[in-house]
Amino acid sequence: SLARMDAINRSKAEFLYRLLEASDGFYRGRADVQDRSLMNVAFNLASPELEEQFIAESLAAGFSGLAGHRAIGGVRASIYNALALSAVEELAGFMDDFRRRQTG
């Protein structure tokens, strides 16, 4: 049902936004809380170079489409209806691991 799909989409978005908030500023969400998208979670890292490294390593790990908008850069996780919650959880695991490797 549409209500179930909406609940799943909200869960996926909330999962990623909580990860951003818990990263102690390593991942920096771009949208104010009231403006957050349920379909595209956009964020930045500390520098364009670190973002490039994140995107390159994510591609090598099997995640695609994370490069942000060509005009504003950054990272964008598109979590449309067809993307399963398990895929979002896998991405979150990669993000946690990447942060740990960068911050020692």
Secondary structure as GFF3:
##gff-version 3
##sequence-region A 1 104
A	DSSP	alpha_helix	2	21	.	.	.	ID=ss1
A	DSSP	beta_strand	28	29	.	.	.	ID=ss2
A	DSSP	three_ten_helix	33	35	.	.	.	ID=ss3
A	DSSP	beta_strand	40	44	.	.	.	ID=ss4
A	DSSP	alpha_helix	48	60	.	.	.	ID=ss5
A	DSSP	beta_strand	67	69	.	.	.	ID=ss6
A	DSSP	beta_strand	73	78	.	.	.	ID=ss7
A	DSSP	alpha_helix	85	103	.	.	.	ID=ss8
###
